[in-house]
Amino acid sequence: MGEPTRLVEEATSNDIDGQNNEEERDPESNSLRQPLLKRNRTLSSSPFALVGAKVSHIESLDYEINENDLFKHDWRRRSRVQVLQYVFLKWTLAFLVGFLTGVTATLINLAIENIAGYKLRAVVNYIDDRRYLMGFAYFAGANFVLTLIAALLCVCFAPTAAGPGIPEIKAYLNGVDTPNMYGATTLIVKIIGSIAAVSASLDLGKEGPLVHIGACYASLLGQGGPDNYRLKWRWLRYFNNDRDRRDLITSGSSAGVCAAFRSPVGGVLFALEEVATWWRSALLWRTFFSTAVVVVILRAFIEYCKSGNCGLFGRGGLIMFDVGGVSFTYHAVDIIPIALIGIIGGLLGSLYNCVLHKVLRLYNLINEKGKLHKLLLALSVSLFTSISMYGLPFLAKCKPCDPSLQGSCPGTGGTGNFKQFNCPNGYYNDLATLLLTTNDDAVRNIFSVNTPGEFHVSSLIIYFALYCILGLITFGIAVPSGLFLPIILMGSAYGRLLAIAMGPYTKIDPGLYAVLGAASLMAGSMRMTVSLCVIFLELTNNLLLLPITMLVLLISKSVGDCFNLSIYEIILELKGLPFLDANPEPWMRNITVGELADVKPPVVTLRGIEKVGRIVEVLKNTTHNGFPVVDEGVVPPVGLPVGATELHGLVLRTHLLLVLKKKLFLHEKRRTEEWEVREKFTWIDLAERWGKIEDVAVTKDEMEMYVDLHPLTNTTPYTVVESMSVAKAMVLFRQVGLRHMLIVPKYQAAGVSPVVGILTRQDLRAHNILSVFPHLVKSKSGKKH
């Protein structure tokens, strides 16, 4: 993409962990061997990003196990019963995540089907009475009010609920804290806003919001509820850390996909392929358990609603778009249209990503003007959508019903194929069949098999063009929105068109072409393969599609990768979220971590036994979140008995604040006893975040006292030698889930500091490195795949 485009104000302050404090910079601290081109340059970045529709201050998460004395003592004391209790609670929370996500998804579907269904029935009644203006007024008015509700909730109460939420979840699981993303207010607004936005006939789906909803439930369960009403039960405090919350949110995101598509295996694979950065077998089992619970809940509600107790909801089954009743064969000649679908899907998907990227930049300029402009933008899109969906079917010609379909053609009511709309008896309007319906019903209609002549070419072209426009202008407004359904609708339309063009040369049903078209466009835009393949198989219930679906997805992804990034990666860049990709740039092997340390301000270190005043000064004058602890005059266990400098470890900012709040101060410079520390702290206290230094009161006398930092210091931080390449360091940083990586010198000698510098997430981002080392641009060897 070149330089990442920022949607937020560029700040000249520190990086995500505050490593670049300008006040501490020593202009004479650079090595004399450093090229003049690099002198006075420093790695800089913005600590702000767009979370939902809100500019937020972001930090990294502490996924690394902090192996200090308190942790080691607690680990030794844990009995087998406590370990089993901890494991049991993990499975219990996985069950609750699946249960709550399944129930919520059912309620959202029930509400959408009834609100949208009764709205469309009323519109059809006006049309049957030839009261077209009243029908439009009712349709546009209802959509306007529903959009206003969704937009007002997002703009005024929870800006982080706008959009799909998937990019922010990807960033969180990658190690970036996204503030206010998983709160109770965000969850409530996401649920109500999704119902209102999808019911308003906007070109968006509920799939992305359901992933976010599942993640919200997971986070709230893990921390014991909302911030202001958290349960303080001891067993819940086991999960009050970033590592366990990461696992829960991974389960929640997979449960959300499962709830959206009724696809348990697809949900697990989606979490593995698209959102999760860190994975292991135990997490796989719990994630699959959560999706299994979701499917059971959905199945129970569907069986209950089949008896007519849920209004217009419940007429479908667990398979959303069933094409399993079709038996077909394909031959070698069918490879040509199938490959063509994949190529077109890759081209259109990359083009869609490119144009959407520019639209989102434009929308940001509008949204920056204030809340009123956000509302006006959302309502303008709603009005345009209503005019298009109601007016365009009048351009379509009425088609005569097939005599064999007597009784079902023309259809009546708000659902089903062959809608009569403005046509006389015995005729139907194919464009109204696709437009004046819910998105789910539109997919069912266009996926329907054994209907080769149901849709006219002109109607499909209008439908495809309209949904391309709506898909571009709707995503980005201040309402909860998902990308899955709009892309499926666009892809299925050109799949049908290709089926008509290839009709004489293939025997594959046009409905199956629509399925393949939807899959190809999703792969071309989102660049997923394995999870998409399984999701489409579970959606359509047709295993015969497996080989050709795999081929289409692989071709589409390969073609799309030749042009730009996936849509979620583009959104991550636009929002300014510092996501670390799995594959380092090739030119990163041409630079070492030591060279990065040279262009950073000098590292701030603390002594093992430090004065309180020095700690307060460091916390007030820097925004760093980690400080190396260095002991001088240490006698090494081997070698000459002379004083050496020891890198004892790394102490976190939050632990320093904890020490100041708990006032573990010493009158003399000495090491504390183990019982003294345990008397003041527990390992659970270390998992809490302890506010800001401004909230801590320290007297003048206390400033002259001492603190022993040894018990709170992580004695096993990850370190790399200064000669290691940035590419290798980045892979280690991402795979282990680090927040800080210490750089140690290649040569040990008297007077040489045991730590050269600290690398954080922002220091390893390609854009930030190239801003300091522009000559590396010449060594870039193309895009990575």
N, C-alpha and C positions, 0 to 999 in steps of 0.2 A: 504493500500500500504506500510505500514511501514513508514520509514523516506522518505519524499519527495525528489526526485532527482532534483538537481539544474542543469539547463542548462547554468547558468550564473555564473560569478565569485562570490565567497562568499566574501562579504565585512565585515570588522570588525567595520564598522561605525554604524550609528544609524538605528532605525527602520524606517518604512514608514513615520512617523511623527517626527522622530528625538528624540524620548523619551530617547534614551540610549546613550547620549553623554559621552564618556569615560573620558573626561577631567574634568567633574564635579563630578565624582564618589568619594564619601567619604568612605574609607574602614571601618571607625569606626561607620558609621551611621546605621548599621544593629542592629536589636533588639537583646538584650541579650538572649531572649527566643527562638531565631531562631536556629534550629539544625545546628551543625557544618558542616554537609554534604552540607548545602545550602550556607554557608558563602562564600563570594567572587565569587559567581555565579551571573550572571545577564542575563536577557532576551535579547537575541541578534538576529539579523536578517539582511538580506541584503536589502538595498533600491533599488536594481536593479532587473530587470526582462526582459524576452525576449518578446518584443512586435513585432509581425510579425516575421521578421528575424533580428531584431535589438535590441541590449542590451540597455535598457533605464532606467533612474532614474525615479522611480515611487513615487507617493504620494497618499494620500486619497482625496476623494472629500467631499465638504461641503454640504451635503444634508439637514442638520438640519437648520431650520429657526432661524436666528440670531436675537433674540428679544432684540435689544438695543434701546436706546432712539430715534435714527433716524428712525428706522423701525416703532416703535410705533407711532411716529408723522406722518409719511407718511401714515400709515394704517388708522389713524383717519381722515386724509384729503382726502382720496380717495372718489370721488363722485360715484354715481351709474353709470354714463356714463363711467367713467374710468374703472370700474369693467367690464361692458359689453364689452367695447373695448378690454380689456385684454382677455376675454373669446372668443370673435370673432376672435382675432388674433391667438389664439390657434387652432381654427378650420381651419382657413385659412392656417396656416403652416402645419396642418395635411393633408389638400388637396394638397398642393404643394409637400409634401413628397411623397404622393401616385402618383401624376401626373408624377413627375420627375423619380421616380423609375420604373413606368410602361413604360414610353417612353424609358428609358435606357435599360430595360429588352428586350423590343421589338427589339431595334437596335442590342443588343448583340445576340439575337436569329437569327435575320436576317443575321448578319455578319457570325456567325458560320455555319449556314445551307448552305450559299452560298460558303464560303471558303472551308469548308470540303466537301461539295457536289461536287463542280467542281473538287476538287483534286481527289476524289474517282472516278469520271467519267473518268478522264484522265487515272487513273490507270486501270480501267476496259477496256478501249480502248486498252491499251498496252497488256493486258492479252488476249483480243479477237484476237489480231494479233499475239499471241504466242511470244510476246517480253517480256518475264518474267523479264529479268535482267533490262531492261529499265523501266519496271513498278516498280520494287523495287527501282531503283535509284531515280525515280521521287517521289515515296511515302516516302522513307526515307529522301530524300533531302528537300522536302516541310516540313515534320515534324521537321527536324533539324532546318531549318530557323525560323519556327514559334516558336519553343521552345527557340531558341536563342533570339528572340525579347522579349518574355515574361520574360525570365531570366535576360536579360540585363536591362530591365526597373526596375525590382524589386531590382536587386543588386546595380545598380548605382544611381537610382533616388528615389525610395521609398521602402526601406526594409520592412516597416510595411505593405506593400500591399501583401507580400507573405503569403501563407496559406489561410485558410478559413476566418479568422477574427472573427468567432463566439466565441471562448474562450475569446478573448479580450473584446468583447461586453458584455459577461457574467460578466467579471470582472468589467467593467465600471459600469454596472447597479447594481453591488454589492457594489460599492463605491470606486473602485480603478481607479485612473486616468491613462490612457494609452496614453502617449505622441505621438503626430504626427500620431495618428491612424485615425483621421477623417479629415485630411487636404485635400486641393484641389489636391495637387500632388498625394497623396495616392489614391484619387478617380479616377483620370485620368489613373494612372498606373493600378489600379484594373480593370477598364473597358477594356482597350486595352490588358492588360495581360491575362484576362479571355478569351477574343476572341481568342488570339493567342494560349494559352495553350490548350483549348478545341478543337480548330480546328486542333491542332497537333496530334490528336488521342491519347493523353495521358489519362491514366486511372484516370480521375478526372472530376468533374462536375462544373457547374456554379452556383449551388444553394448556397453554402457557400459564395462565392464572392458577390452574389446578396444581401444577408443579410447585408454584410459589406457595399455595395454600398448604400443601403437604409439608413443605420445608418450614413454614410458620408453626404448624402444629408440633413438629419435631423439636424446634428450638424452644418453644414455650414449655413443652413437657420436660425437656432436659434441664431447664433452669427453674422449674417449679412454678411457672405461671408468669403473668406480666410483671414488669419491674416494680410497680407500686404495690402489688399484692402477692409477692412471691411466698411460696410455702418454704418454711425453714426446716423441714424434716431432714434429719441427718442422712438418711439413705438417699435423698435426692441430691444432697450436696456432693455425692460421689461424681456426679455428672457436670458439676459446675466448672468445667474446663473446656478449652477449645478443642482438644482431641476428641472427646466423647461427643461434643456437640456436632463436630464434623461428621461423625458416623451417623448420628441421628438425622441430620439434614440430608445426607445421602439417601437414607431409607425413605425420608419424606418426599424427596424429589422423584424417586422411582414409584412410590405409591401414587403420586399425582399423575404421572404418565399412565399408569395402570388404570386409574379412575377415569381418565379422559378417554382412553381408547379401549378399555376393558381388555387390556393386554398385559398380563402379569409378567411373562417372560420378556416381552418388549420393554416393559418398564425397568426391569433390572438391567437389561442391556443398554438402555438409554442412559441410565446413571453411569454405567461403566464406560461407555463410549463417548458421551458428550459432556457430562457435567463433572464427574469425579476426577480428581488428579491423583489421589492416593487410594489404593484398593488392596484388599486381602481376602482370603477365603472366608473367614468368620463374618466379615461384613457382607459378603455375597449371600451367605445363608440367611442372615437377619433381614437383608433387603428383600430376598425372595419370600420370606415369611410375611413381611409387611404387604407385599403385593398379593399374596394368597389371601390374606385377610380382606383386602379390598374387594377381590373378586367374589368372595363369599357374601360380603355385605351387599354388593351390587346385585348378585343373583337372588338373594332373599327379597330385596325390594322389587326387583322386576317381577318375580313370581307373585308377590303381593299385589302389584299394580295391574297385573293382567286381568284381574277380576273387575276392573273399572273403578277402583277406589281412588285413583290418582288423577282424575280428569283426563286430559289428553295425553298423559304420559303412561308409558308401560306397554305400548303396543308392539315394541320391538323386543328382541331377545338379547342375549349376551353378545352375540355377533352383531356389530353395528351395521355393516354394509355387506350382507351375505350374498356372495356369488358362488357359493359352494355347490349349487345344484346344476352347474354347467359342466358337462364333460366335453373336452376338446383335445385335439392332438395338434402338434406343431411339427413342421418339417424344416429341412435345411433352408428352404427359400424364405421362411419366416424370420430368419436371422437378420435379413436386410431391414425390414420395417422395425424390428425390435431394436437393432443398433441405431437406426435413425431416431427412434424415440429417445434413446439415451443421449445421443449427440444434441438433439434439440433441447432436451431437458437441461443438459449442462450449459449450453449457450444461453438459454432463457434464464436459467437460475443465476448465472454470473451477471447477466445484464440487469436482472431484477435487483441483485445486491448492489450493483453500481449505482443505479438510479435511486434506490431507497437510501443509500448513503447520502446522496445530495439532497434528497427531500428532508431527511432528518436534520441535516445542517441548517436548512432553511427554517424548519419548524423551531429549531433552537433559538434562532434570531427572533421569531415571533413570541415564543414562550418567555424569553428574557424580559419582555416588556411588562409582564405582570400577570396577575391572576385573571383579570378580565379578558386579556387577549387569549389566554389558554382556553377559557370558556367559549369565547367567540369562535375560535378555531375548531373546537370539537363540535359546536352546534352548526357551523357552516358545512362541515363534512357530513353531518347527519342530514341536513337539508338536501345537499347534493345527492346523497345516497337515496333518499326517499323519492326525489324527482326522477332519478334514473331508473330505479326499480319499478316504479309505478308507470312511468311514461313509455319506456322502451318496449314493453310487450305490445303496445298499440301499433308498433312498426312491423310486427311479425304477422305473417299470413296465417289464417286459420287452416288447419290440416284436417282432412276427414278421418274419422275414427275407423280403425280396422273392424270389420263386422265380427271377427272372432273375439273381439274384446268387448262385446256388448255387456253392459252392466258396470264395467270399470272405465269406460271411455264414452263421453267425457266424465272426468272425476268431479266430485263435489266436495265442498269443505276446504279445509286449510292444508291437507296433506295429500300425498299420492301423486301418481303420474297423470298425464292427460287432463290438465286443468282447462276448463271451458273458457274462463275469463270473459272476453267480449264476443265470443264466437257463438254462432247459432247451434241449436241442438244437432248432435251428430258430428260436431267438429271440436277441436281443442287447440289451444294456443301453446306451442311448445316452449316459447320463451318465458311465458308466465309460469309454466311448470317449474322452471329453474329459478326464477327471480322472486316470485311472490310466495316464498316458503322459507322455512328455517334453513340454516346452513346444513344441518345434518340431513334434512329431507332432500335438499338440493343434491347432496353427495349421493344419497340413495337413488335418486332419480337418474342422475347421469351415469352411475355405476350399473344401473339395471341392465340385466342381460336379456337376450331374446327380444330386443327392441331395436333392430338395426335401422329402421326408418323413422323412429320417433322424433328425432331432432333434425331440423333442416340446417343446411350448411350456413346460411346467412344468420340464423338464430345463434348457432354455436360461435360464429365469428363475433357477433355483437356481444354475446355473453363473455367470451374470452377477453375482448378488448375492455369491456366494462370492469371486469374483475381485476384486470391488470392495473387499471387506473385506481379503482377503489382500494386494492391491496397496497398501493403506494401511498395514497393520501390518508388512509385511515390509521395505519400503524404510525405511532408517534404522537397522536393526540392524547390528552390527559385522561385516559380511561384505561382500566385493565384490559389487556388485549393479548391474543395469541396469534402466532404466525402459521400454525399447522393447517387450520381449515382454509384460510385464504389461498395458500399455496396448493393445497389439494384440489380446490375448485378450479384454479387456473390450469393446473396440469391435466386434470380430467377433461377439460374442454378441448385442449389441443390434442389430447389422446383420441377423443372422438373424431375430431377433424381428420387426423391422420388415418383413422380406421375407414372413414368414408373415401379418402384418397386412395387407400390401398385395397379397397374392397374387392376388386376383381382378382387380386393376387394373393389373398390370404383368406383363411377360413376361421381365424380367431375372432371371437365375438367382439363387437364394438365396445360393449361394457367392460370387457377385459382390457381393451386398449386404453380406456379411460383410467382404469386402475394403474396400468403401467405408466401412463402419462403423468398421473399424480405422483407416483413414486419417483419418476425421473426428475421432475421439477423440484421435489423436496431434496433429493440427493444433490442436485445442481446448486441449490441455494444453501442448504444446511450442511452438506458434505458428510452426512451420516450414511452408513451402509448396513452394517449388521443389525443394529437395532431397528432401522427402518424396514428392513426385509422382514423381520419377525413381526413387527407391528402390523404391516400390511397383510401378512398371512393370518394373523389373529383377527384382523378387522374383517377380512373377506371370506375366511373359512374355506380356502381353496389351495390345497397343497400342490396342485398341478401347476400353479403359478410360480412355484419356488425357483426353478432353474432360470426362467426368463426374467423374473424379478431381480435375481442376483446379477444377471448380465446387465440389465438396464441400470441398476444402481451403480455398478462398478464403472460403466462407461460415463454416466452422468457426472459422477464425482471426479473422475479423471479429467474430463473436459472442463468442468468448472474450476478445478485447481489450476488450470493453465492461465486463468485470467485474474482471479482475486481470491480473497479469503472467504470463509464461510460467513453467513449473515450474523451469527452470534459473535464471531471474532471481530467483525466490523463494528458491531454495536459496542463491544468492550473497548475498542480503540476510541470510538466516538465519545464514550462516557468518561474516558480518562482512567479507567480501572486498570491498575498495573498487573495484568495477567501475564504469567510466565508460560510461554509455549513449551511444548515437549521437545521440540527440535531447535537447538541453537543455530544461529546464522553461521554459514561457513566461515566468514571473516573473523568470527570470534576466536578461532584457533590462532589468529595472528597477533593476539594481544594477551598479556598475562594479568593476573589479579594484582600483582605488584604494581603494574603501571596504572591500574585503576586507583590503588591506594595513594599513589603519588599525586593524583589530581583531586584528592579529597582533603578536607581540613584535617589537621593532626588529631589522632585518636585521643579521646579523653579517658584516662585510666584512674582508678582508685586504689588505695592501699588496702591490704587485708584488714588492718585496724586503722580506721580513718576518723578524723575529727568530724563532729556533727556539722560544724560550720562549713567545712569543705563540701560535705554532701549537699547541704542546703544551697550552697553557691552553685554547684554543678547542676542541680535540678532546676534552679531558677534561670540559669543562663544558657541552658541547652534544652533541646527537645529530644535528645537521644533516648532510646528505650532500652539500651543495654550498655553496660560499662565493663571493660575488662578489669579484673582484680589482680594486681601485681604486688608480690612481696619481694622486698629487697633484703639482701644480707642473709639469705637462706643457705644453710650448709647442705650441699647435695649428698645423697646417700652413697654415691660413688664419685670417684675423682678426688681432686685436691680439696682439702678442708678449708676452702676460702668461700667467702660470701658470694652467692649467686643470686640472680634475679629469676624469680619463679612466676610463671603465669598460672595463678591459682584457678582461674575460671572466669565466668561471666555472671554479673549480677544484674537483675532486671530493674527498671525504674520503679515498677509497681511494688517490688519488694523493699526498695529503699524508702518509699513512701510509707509502707507498712511499719518499718522500723521506727520512723519518725513519729508515726501516730501512736504506736505502742510504747514508745520511749524506752527502748532497750539500750540505755546509755550506760557508759562506764566512766567512773571518775579517774581511773588510771588506764594506761595503755597496756591492755592484757587480753588474752584469749578468754572467751566465755566458756563456762562448763556446759555440757550437753543438757543438764537438767534446767539450767537457767533459760535456755532457748525454748525448750519444750514447755516451760511454765508460762511463757508469753505467747507462743505461736503453736498452731497445728498445721499440718500439711494442707488442710482445707482452707485456712486463711491465705495461704500462698496462691490459691487459685482465684481469689477475688481480685477485682480491680479497684484500687484505692484512690481514685480521684486525682486531684491536682495538688501541686506543691503549695499553691495559694491557700488551700484549705487546711494546711498544717500550721499549728502555732508552736514555735520554738523560742524559748526565752534566751536572753543574752548569756546567762550562766550556762545553759545547756549547750550553747554553741561551742564552748571550750571543752566539752566532754567528748568521749570516744564511742565508737560503734565497732563491734567485731563483725565484719561482713562474711567471715568464713562459713558459718553455718547456713547462710542463705545463698551462697554462691554455687552456681552450677559448675561442678568441677570437671565435667566432661563435655565442654562445648565442641562443636564441630570446627575443625581447623583445617586450613589448606596452606601449603607452602607458597610463597610469593611467586614462584616460577610456574605455577599451574596456569594453564590456559583458561580464559574466561568461559569457553565452551564447556570444558569439563567441570568447572566450578558451578556453572548454571544448571547442568544436569543433576549434580549432587544436591544443590540447593532446592530444586523443585521436587525431586523424588523423595527426599527425606522430609520435606515440609518445614524448612527452616525459616527463622525470622532474622537471625544474625549468623554470619560466618566469619570467624576470626582468621586473619592472614598472619602467618608466622614467618619469621625471616629464614632464608635458606641457610645462612651461616650464623652460628652461635659464637659469640665472643664477648669479652668483657666490655661493658658500656653499650652493648647493643640491646635495644628494647626487645623483650620476648614477643611483642605483638606489633605488627607493622600497621594494621588497620582493621576495619570491620566492613564487610560487604552486606548490604541489605538488598531487598527486592528491587528497588528502583535503580540501584547501581548496576544491575545485570540486564536492564532493559535495553534493547538495541537502539531505540531512539535517543536515549540519554547518553549512551556511549558514543554514538556518532556525533552528537552535539559537541563533544570534547575532542574526539579524534576524527575529524572530517576526512583525513586521508584514507581511512579505512573504507570509505565509500567506493574507492577505486578497486578495492579487492573483493567487493561483493560479487559473488558468482551466481547470481540468479536467485529465484525464489526457492524456498524449501518446500517439500511436499510431504 
